[in-house]
Amino acid sequence: MSKEAKTKFEIHPLLKQRWSPRAFSDKTVKKAQLQRLFEAARWSPSGMNEQPWRFIVGFKGDDTYHEIFESLVEFNRLWARFAPVLVASLGKKVYTNKQEINPSYNYDVGQAVAHLSFQAMHEGLYIHQMGGFDPARIVHRFSIPAKYKPITIFAIGHIGEPYMLHPNLKKPETAERERMEFDELVFTGKFGKPLGIF
Ligand SMILES: Cc1cc2nc3c(=O)[nH]c(=O)nc-3n(C[C@H](O)[C@H](O)[C@H](O)COP(=O)(O)O)c2cc1C
């Protein structure tokens, strides 16, 4: 199933095709694919080149997967159980060489996952990120040091079919994707004044 973005301007096909499915097939993700996904994340830019991203990867059937899955809120458990791989992303809150908060750690982790999701599309894989989980449980179960904070959990896999999903989730899976207008997003002069090139 495709839910291609209905763009006003032409963008890279992989960006256009990316979306966040909840139905994943049981097809496994290859080790070589995962190597390339995390390579893409590793080469993402970051403030002061701190590279504050860390990842904990679980494969369906193993203990890591189980622990990541158990940290999810009920809504996400309804569908994330289909994903063959679940990943917890973590951010390092402080700079390595000075005892100061790194103000961009959250931003940098998100950007690394964005790079990873672009590579995933190139591999024919999909990513679905989740904020709906219990970070304290991740900290506890994986003995995360105090300098690090769980940021998101994301599912990786091949796309499945909407019929697999819980009845409440079938409609959103096929619904049209929506975005705000450019004039609400891109400004010049002062906040809220549209750039007006769109
Ligand atoms: C930081 C973040 C947290 C999210 N949390 C959840 C979540 O807990 N459960 C869920 O089903 N989707 C979650 N999503 C997916 C968004 O709902 C989705 O990206 C958004 O609706 C846009 O849809 P698209 O990715 O298909 O373009 C999250 C996405 C991001 C980036």
The ligand as a Gaussian input file, in Angstrom:
#p B3LYP/6-31G(d) Opt

LIG

0 1
 C        8.451000      11.863000      18.092000
 C        7.306000      11.077000      17.506000
 C        6.436000      10.395000      18.354000
 C        5.384000       9.635000      17.821000
 N        4.612000       8.874000      18.672000
 C        3.726000       8.000000      18.151000
 C        3.068000       7.058000      18.987000
 O        3.299000       6.982000      20.208000
 N        2.166000       6.206000      18.417000
 C        1.902000       6.229000      17.066000
 O        1.087000       5.417000      16.615000
 N        2.536000       7.101000      16.232000
 C        3.439000       7.977000      16.741000
 N        4.131000       8.829000      15.912000
 C        3.852000       8.845000      14.453000
 C        3.139000      10.124000      14.032000
 O        1.796000      10.078000      14.456000
 C        3.250000      10.296000      12.498000
 O        4.595000      10.460000      12.138000
 C        2.437000      11.499000      12.025000
 O        1.061000      11.276000      12.204000
 C        2.685000      11.804000      10.561000
 O        2.400000      10.678000       9.781000
 P        3.459000      10.112000       8.714000
 O        4.716000       9.760000       9.482000
 O        2.795000       8.880000       8.154000
 O        3.730000      11.164000       7.700000
 C        5.171000       9.596000      16.407000
 C        6.049000      10.292000      15.556000
 C        7.113000      11.011000      16.098000
 C        8.071000      11.710000      15.148000

